[in-house]
């Protein structure tokens, strides 16, 4: 992603909006979840947003926005979706922290 932000800086100078909407869901029960499943789901759904946002902020000015796409499942889990739900809760938590 670093190359993308470098190109934006070189061509435009500023960034008005970022929409973070990557998502991965795989139905796996809590008992069957593996560290690999957990890592893959968090890497795609939460880690990317967490580390992309500070890079974007460096190019943003007052009035710019970062839009984090979450899901209602962060409030109400569904069978076989505990890991996915946790990643969406992480996004909600993140939005109430450093991005405010």
C-alpha positions in Angstrom: 0.0 0.0 0.0 2.9 2.4 0.6 3.5 2.8 -3.2 -0.2 3.8 -3.6 0.1 6.6 -1.0 3.4 7.7 -2.6 1.7 8.0 -6.0 -1.2 9.9 -4.6 1.1 12.3 -2.9 3.1 12.8 -6.1 0.1 13.2 -8.4 -2.5 14.9 -6.2 -0.8 16.0 -3.0 -3.9 15.3 -0.8 -6.5 12.6 -0.2 -10.1 13.5 0.3 -11.6 10.1 1.2 -10.6 6.6 1.9 -13.2 3.8 2.0 -12.0 0.7 3.8 -14.3 -2.1 2.8 -12.3 -5.3 2.4 -14.0 -8.2 4.0 -13.6 -12.0 4.3 -16.0 -14.4 6.0 -15.6 -18.1 6.4 -18.2 -20.0 8.4 -16.2 -21.8 11.1 -17.5 -22.8 14.5 -15.5 -21.6 17.5 -14.5 -25.1 18.3 -13.2 -25.7 14.8 -11.4 -22.3 14.4 -7.7 -22.5 13.9 -5.0 -19.9 14.4 -4.6 -19.8 10.7 -8.3 -19.0 10.2 -8.1 -16.3 12.9 -5.0 -14.7 11.4 -6.4 -14.7 7.9 -9.7 -13.2 8.9 -8.1 -10.5 11.1 -5.4 -9.8 8.5 -8.0 -9.0 5.8 -10.8 -7.5 7.9 -9.0 -5.5 10.6 -5.2 -5.3 10.1 -5.4 -3.7 6.7 -7.6 -0.9 8.0 -5.6 -0.5 11.1 -2.3 0.1 9.2 -3.8 1.8 6.2 -5.5 4.6 8.1 -2.4 6.3 9.5 -0.9 6.4 6.0 -4.0 7.9 4.7 -4.2 10.5 7.5 -0.8 11.9 6.5 -2.3 13.0 3.1 -5.7 14.2 4.5 -6.7 17.7 5.3 -9.5 19.1 7.5 -12.8 17.8 6.1 -11.4 14.6 4.7 -13.0 11.3 5.7 -12.1 7.7 6.3 -15.1 5.4 5.9 -14.8 2.1 7.7 -17.3 -0.5 6.4 -18.4 -2.8 9.3 -21.4 -5.0 9.7 -24.3 -5.4 12.1 -22.8 -8.7 13.2 -20.4 -6.9 15.5 -23.4 -6.4 17.8 -25.1 -9.7 17.4 -23.0 -12.7 16.5 -24.2 -15.6 14.3 -23.3 -19.2 14.7 -20.1 -20.0 12.9 -19.1 -16.4 12.5 -17.4 -15.5 15.8 -14.1 -14.6 14.2 -15.8 -12.4 11.5 -17.9 -10.7 14.2 -14.8 -10.0 16.3 -13.1 -8.3 13.3 -16.1 -6.1 12.7 -16.2 -5.2 16.4 -12.6 -4.3 16.1 -13.4 -1.8 13.3 -16.1 -0.2 15.4 -13.7 0.1 18.3 -11.1 1.6 16.1 -13.4 4.2 14.7 -14.2 5.5 18.2 -10.5 5.8 19.0 -7.7 7.5 17.0 -9.9 8.5 14.1 -12.1 10.8 16.0 
